[in-house]
């Protein structure tokens, strides 16, 4: 825990996703590798009937994108897989003139009021991975590259003087 900050973490292999926001902002993040194929029963467990009907049989990447978004949503309030992902349906977001970029879907979950209306943003991810964040608010999204942050030029540090 970092005081004054909300955090959500996810890892796939050697890649880590950290989502942060101001204290009190409920958020969730998920990062997964895209497999060559999915296990039997994946669709019935993970996707709503409407989502299943809208996807081509062989479209593994789209299925994993939905899975990752739902996992992120289920992390927002700490549900995890105590709620079946198929109980959540993702629909295109309704954008207003002040909606920050990146938020492209909303969660419909009439049986779970704390999940209903969560906002989803898919993030850029390395090849072979897919990533998403979910939040109660459509906050601005800013990507930070850890390597650039760690090796950026720094101002000289001077220790505090004691007199």
C-alpha positions in Angstrom: 0.0 0.0 0.0 1.2 3.5 -0.9 -0.5 6.2 1.1 -2.7 8.5 -1.0 -2.7 6.0 -3.9 -5.0 3.3 -5.3 -3.1 0.5 -7.0 -3.9 -2.6 -9.0 -1.3 -5.0 -10.3 -1.1 -7.8 -12.8 1.7 -10.0 -14.2 2.1 -12.3 -17.2 5.5 -13.9 -17.6 8.1 -11.2 -17.1 5.7 -8.3 -17.9 4.0 -6.4 -15.1 1.1 -3.9 -15.3 0.7 -1.4 -12.5 -2.4 0.8 -12.6 -2.5 3.7 -10.1 -4.8 6.5 -9.3 -5.7 8.9 -6.4 -6.8 7.4 -3.1 -10.4 6.4 -3.2 -10.5 5.6 -7.0 -11.6 2.0 -7.3 -9.7 0.4 -10.1 -8.6 -3.0 -11.4 -5.9 -4.1 -13.9 -5.3 -7.3 -15.8 -2.7 -8.5 -18.2 -2.7 -11.9 -20.0 -0.8 -13.7 -22.7 -2.9 -14.6 -25.8 -2.8 -18.4 -26.1 -2.9 -20.3 -29.4 -6.2 -21.9 -28.4 -8.6 -21.9 -25.5 -9.7 -24.7 -23.2 -13.1 -26.4 -23.7 -15.8 -24.5 -21.8 -14.0 -21.1 -21.9 -16.9 -19.4 -23.7 -19.6 -20.7 -21.4 -17.6 -19.7 -18.3 -16.3 -16.3 -19.6 -18.6 -14.8 -22.1 -22.2 -13.6 -22.0 -24.6 -15.2 -24.5 -24.6 -11.9 -26.6 -20.7 -11.9 -26.6 -20.6 -15.5 -27.7 -23.0 -14.9 -30.5 -20.9 -11.9 -31.8 -17.6 -13.7 -32.1 -16.2 -15.9 -34.8 -15.3 -19.4 -33.6 -11.6 -19.1 -34.1 -11.2 -15.5 -32.7 -9.0 -16.3 -29.6 -7.6 -12.8 -29.3 -11.0 -11.1 -29.0 -12.1 -13.7 -26.4 -9.0 -13.0 -24.3 -9.6 -9.2 -24.7 -13.0 -9.7 -23.2 -11.6 -12.0 -20.4 -8.9 -9.5 -19.5 -11.4 -6.6 -19.3 -13.8 -8.7 -17.1 -10.9 -9.8 -14.8 -10.0 -6.1 -14.4 -13.6 -5.3 -13.6 -13.8 -8.1 -11.0 -10.7 -6.7 -9.3 -12.2 -3.3 -8.8 -14.2 -4.3 -5.7 -12.2 -7.4 -4.9 -14.7 -10.0 -6.3 -12.1 -12.0 -8.3 -13.7 -15.1 -9.7 -16.4 -15.3 -6.9 -18.6 -13.8 -9.7 -18.7 -15.7 -12.9 -17.3 -13.6 -15.7 -20.2 -14.6 -18.0 -22.5 -12.6 -15.6 -20.8 -9.4 -16.9 -21.5 -8.1 -20.4 -19.3 -5.5 -22.1 -20.9 -2.9 -24.3 -19.4 0.0 -26.2 -19.0 3.1 -24.0 -21.3 6.1 -24.3 -18.9 9.0 -24.8 -19.6 12.5 -23.9 -17.6 15.6 -25.0 -15.4 15.4 -21.9 -14.7 11.6 -21.9 -11.0 11.0 -21.7 -9.4 8.9 -24.4 -9.1 5.2 -24.0 -12.3 4.3 -22.2 -14.1 2.2 -24.8 -16.5 -0.1 -23.0 -18.8 -0.3 -20.0 -19.9 -3.2 -17.9 -23.5 -4.4 -17.7 -24.1 -6.5 -14.6 -27.7 -6.1 -13.4 -27.2 -8.9 -10.8 -24.1 -7.2 -9.3 -24.9 -3.5 -8.8 -21.3 -2.6 -7.7 -20.0 -3.9 -11.0 -22.8 -2.5 -13.2 -21.5 0.7 -15.0 -17.8 0.1 -14.5 -15.7 1.6 -17.3 -13.1 -0.4 -19.3 -10.0 0.7 -21.2 -7.8 -1.6 -23.2 -4.2 -0.7 -23.0 -1.3 -1.0 -25.4 0.6 -4.2 -24.5 3.7 -6.0 -25.8 3.2 -8.5 -28.7 1.4 -11.6 -27.6 -0.2 -9.9 -24.5 -3.4 -8.0 -23.9 -4.2 -5.6 -21.1 -7.1 -3.7 -19.6 -8.0 -1.5 -16.7 -11.4 -1.0 -15.1 -12.6 1.8 -12.9 -15.6 3.5 -11.3 -14.6 6.8 -13.0 -13.2 7.6 -16.5 -10.0 9.2 -15.3 -7.3 10.3 -17.6 -4.9 7.5 -18.7 -1.2 8.1 -18.9 1.3 5.4 -19.9 4.7 5.4 -18.2 7.5 3.3 -19.4 9.5 2.0 -16.4 12.8 1.8 -18.4 12.4 5.4 -19.4 11.5 6.5 -15.9 14.4 4.6 -14.2 17.0 5.8 -16.6 15.8 9.4 -17.2 18.3 12.2 -16.4 17.9 13.2 -12.7 18.4 16.4 -11.0 21.4 16.3 -8.7 20.6 15.3 -5.2 21.9 17.2 -2.2 21.4 16.0 1.3 19.5 18.2 3.7 21.8 20.4 5.7 21.9 20.1 9.4 22.9 23.3 11.2 
